[in-house]
Amino acid sequence: MGFKKNFVWGAATASFQIEGAADKRGDSIWDVQCRQPGQIYGGHDGTVACDHVNRFREDVALLKELGIPNYRFSISWPRVLPEGTGKVNEEGLQFYSDLVDCLLENGIEPYVTLYHWDLPQSLMAKGGFLNPDFPQWFEAYTEIVARKLGDRVKNFFTFNEPQCCIGLGYYVGNNAPCIKGLPLENMVPLVHRCLKAHGLAVRKLRQLVPGVKVSIVPCGSAAIPLTDSPADLKAATDHYFACRENDYFSVSLYCDPVVLGKYPDEYLAYAEKHLPEGWKDDMAIISEPIDFISVNIYYGDEVRCGSDGKPEVLPHAVGEPRTAIGWGIAPDALYWAPRMLHERYHLPVFITENGMSCHDAVSLDGKVHDPNRIDYLHRYLLALRRAADDGVDVGGYFQWSLMDNFEWCLGYSQRFGLIHVDFQTLKRTPKDSAYWYGQVIASNGESL
C-alpha cells in the first residue's frame, strides 16, 4: 500500500528556536531563563537564533528548492501580544502574515502551531498556567491569530508537547519557567487549564476559519512490544497509555480528554479530588472535535509482559546506538506509536516531529555530509510506511528540524537541521540529508 497519495510531507521549526529579532517582541519565559547564569549551555540565548524574522524569504526559497511542500512553524505569543493580552504588536503579527503569503506564493502549505513553549513573561508574572484566567488568555490570543491568518492558513495545532510545557516546566523544573515539584493539588488544575485552553482555541478556530483542521501535539517515548505475542502487545499498549501519579508525560492524560471526552480512570483515581470545581462542565469544551492525532516521536522503550502479568520495561542494551543528544535510536517507535494511537482514537495520525541531532560540520568541499541522519530517517520512515501498509491511517510526517537552531537548555550545541546554520555568519547550507529527503518526498516514499 505505502503512503496514501495525499500524504503530507513537511519539515518543522519553532518560533523561539529560529526567529531572533528579540528586540521586536515582548519577553518570553525563555528569555528570562536564558538570563539566568548556568541555565543554558554556553550562556546562549535566542536573541538572534537563526535570524529567521529577517531571512524568512531565503528560508522559504530553500524549502522550495528542496521540494518540501508543507512547513510547520509556530507563532510567538509575545511577538503578537508583548504583554500577553491587550495591545497587538501589528508589526509582529504582520511578519506571520508575510511569511504565510511567501509560503503560498512558493507552493508551500503552512501548518501553524499556536504555542511552542514561549509564554509571554508578563503572563508568567500573573501565574502563567497556574492562573485560572489562562484558558481565556489563550482563547483571545488564538482569535487574533485566526482573524489575521485564517483566510489563508487552514491547519492549526494548539499546544506543542504539553507534557514538556507542564511536566518539565512546572514539575521537573528543567525548562522555563523552571518551577520544580509543584504538588498534586496544583498540577492537576494546571493540566486541566491547558486542556480547557486547547478546547477554547479549537472552538474559536472553528468559528473563524472555514474548513480548518486542528489538533494538539503530545509527545513521549513509544512502547515497543518485545514480541508479537498477545501478552506483550497488551503490556506495551498498557504501558504507553498508563497514567501514573506525578507522571505528567502520559499520552492518554492529554489525548483521552480531547478525543474521548473523559480523563483516564486511573488518573481520576488519584487526581479527581484536585480537579477544579465544575470540571465536568468543561469536558464538552475540552473535547471539541479535532481532525487528527499528532505526535512527536524520537525514541521508544521495549516492553514485555512481566512474570506478575504487568508491563515490564526492559533496560536499554549496553552500547546501543544513540544520537548526538544522547537519545536512543528505535525506528520501530514509528510503527508502534501510530498503530496504538490509531487503534485507541480512530483518527488519522500525523508525526509532527521526528529527527536526529548529529555532529554536523561543513566539509572541505563546502558541503555537509550527514550519512547518519540519512540512515536514521530511512529506518524510521520504513517503519512508518510499514504502519501504513498494516492499515494505520498515517496522514503526514514533519521532519525536525528544517534548520539547525536553539535547542532550549542545550543552546546551539545540537544540530537537528536538514539545513546547516553557521551561527557566526548565519549562512545556510543544505545537508546531504535535505536532498535525500526531497527525493523521498518526490517519490511519496517509494524510494525508501
HUMOMO-V108533 format. One record per pair of residues at least 6 apart in sequence whose C-alpha atoms are under 7 Angstrom apart, sorted by the first residue. I is the first residue (numbers start at 1). GAP is how many residues later the second one is. Records with the same first field share a line. If there is no record, write none. Layout:
BEGIN
I=GAP / GAP
END
This chain:
BEGIN
1=388
2=383 / 386 / 387
3=382 / 385 / 441 / 442
7=388 / 389
8=62 / 387 / 388 / 389
9=59 / 60 / 61 / 387 / 388 / 389 / 432
10=58 / 59 / 60 / 61 / 387 / 388 / 389
11=59 / 60 / 61 / 387 / 388 / 389 / 390 / 391
12=59 / 60 / 61 / 386 / 387 / 388 / 389 / 390
13=59 / 60 / 387 / 388 / 389
14=59 / 60 / 102
15=58 / 59 / 60 / 61
16=30 / 102
17=29 / 32 / 388 / 389 / 390
18=31 / 32 / 33 / 34 / 387 / 388
19=30 / 31 / 32 / 33 / 34
20=26 / 27 / 28 / 29 / 30 / 31 / 32 / 33
21=26 / 27 / 30 / 32
22=25
25=53 / 54 / 57 / 67
26=52 / 53 / 56 / 57 / 94
27=51 / 93 / 94
28=50 / 90 / 91 / 92 / 93
29=89 / 90 / 91 / 92 / 147 / 148
30=88 / 146
33=6 / 143
34=6 / 9 / 10 / 11
39=370
40=369 / 370 / 371
41=368 / 369 / 370
44=367
45=366
46=360
49=356 / 357
50=355 / 376
56=43
57=45
60=43
64=42
66=368 / 369 / 372
67=371
68=370
69=38 / 39 / 40
70=38 / 39 / 40
71=37 / 38 / 39 / 40
72=38 / 39 / 40
73=38 / 39 / 40
74=38 / 39 / 40 / 41 / 42
75=38 / 39 / 40
76=42
77=7 / 41 / 42 / 43
78=6 / 42
79=10 / 13
80=8 / 9 / 12 / 13
81=6 / 7 / 8
82=7 / 38
83=37 / 39
84=36 / 38 / 39
85=52
97=52
100=10
103=6 / 7
110=43
111=44 / 45
112=43 / 44 / 45
113=43 / 44 / 45 / 46
114=43 / 44 / 45
115=43 / 44 / 45
116=43 / 44
117=48
128=6
129=61 / 64 / 65
130=60
134=59
135=58 / 59 / 61 / 62
136=61
138=59
139=58 / 61 / 62
142=59
143=61
146=59 / 62 / 63
147=61
150=59
151=58
154=57 / 58 / 59
155=57 / 58 / 59
156=57 / 58 / 59
157=57 / 58 / 59 / 60
158=40 / 57 / 58
159=57 / 58
160=56 / 57 / 58
161=56 / 57 / 58
162=56
163=55 / 56 / 85 / 86
167=81 / 82
168=6 / 7
169=6 / 7 / 8 / 9 / 10
170=7 / 8 / 9 / 10 / 11 / 12
171=8 / 9 / 10 / 11
172=8 / 9
173=6 / 7
185=89
188=83 / 86 / 87
189=85 / 86 / 87
195=91
196=86 / 89 / 90
198=88
199=86 / 87 / 88 / 89
200=85
202=12 / 86
203=85
206=6
213=78
214=76 / 77
215=75 / 76 / 77 / 78 / 79
216=78
217=77 / 78 / 79
218=33 / 76 / 77 / 78
219=32 / 76 / 77 / 78
220=29 / 31 / 77
221=76 / 78 / 79 / 80
222=18 / 77 / 78 / 79 / 111 / 114 / 115
223=13 / 14 / 16 / 17 / 77 / 78 / 79 / 80 / 113 / 114
224=12 / 76 / 77 / 78 / 79 / 108 / 109 / 112
225=7 / 8 / 11 / 77 / 78 / 79
226=6 / 76 / 77 / 78
231=74
232=71 / 72 / 73
235=68 / 69 / 70 / 75 / 76
236=67 / 68 / 75
237=103
239=72
241=9 / 10 / 11
242=8
243=7 / 10 / 23 / 24
252=12
253=10 / 11
256=6 / 7 / 8
257=6 / 29 / 30
258=28 / 29
259=28 / 30 / 86
260=27
261=22 / 23 / 26
262=21
292=55 / 56 / 57 / 58
293=54 / 55 / 56 / 57
294=55 / 56 / 57 / 58
295=55 / 56 / 57
296=55 / 56 / 57 / 58
297=56 / 57
298=56 / 57
299=28 / 29 / 30 / 31 / 34
300=30 / 33
301=12
302=11 / 12
303=8 / 9 / 10 / 11
304=7 / 8 / 9
305=6 / 7
306=6
321=7 / 8
322=6 / 7
323=6 / 33 / 34 / 35
324=33 / 34 / 35
325=32 / 89
331=48 / 49 / 52
332=48 / 51
334=46 / 49 / 50
335=48 / 49 / 51 / 52
338=11
339=48 / 53
342=6 / 7 / 50
348=45 / 46 / 47
349=44 / 45 / 46
350=44 / 45 / 46 / 47
351=45 / 46 / 47
352=45 / 46
353=45 / 46 / 47
354=44 / 45 / 46
355=22 / 44 / 45 / 46 / 61
356=17 / 60
357=57 / 58 / 59
358=15 / 57 / 58
359=56
360=8 / 10 / 55
361=7
362=6
367=64
368=63 / 64
369=62 / 63
370=61 / 62 / 63
373=60
374=59
378=70
382=66
388=6
400=16 / 17
401=15 / 16 / 17
402=15 / 16 / 17
403=13 / 14 / 15 / 16 / 17 / 18
404=11 / 12 / 13 / 15 / 16 / 17
405=7 / 10
406=6
407=7
418=12 / 13 / 15 / 16
419=9 / 10 / 11 / 12 / 15
420=8 / 9 / 10 / 11
421=6 / 7 / 8
422=6
440=7 / 8
END
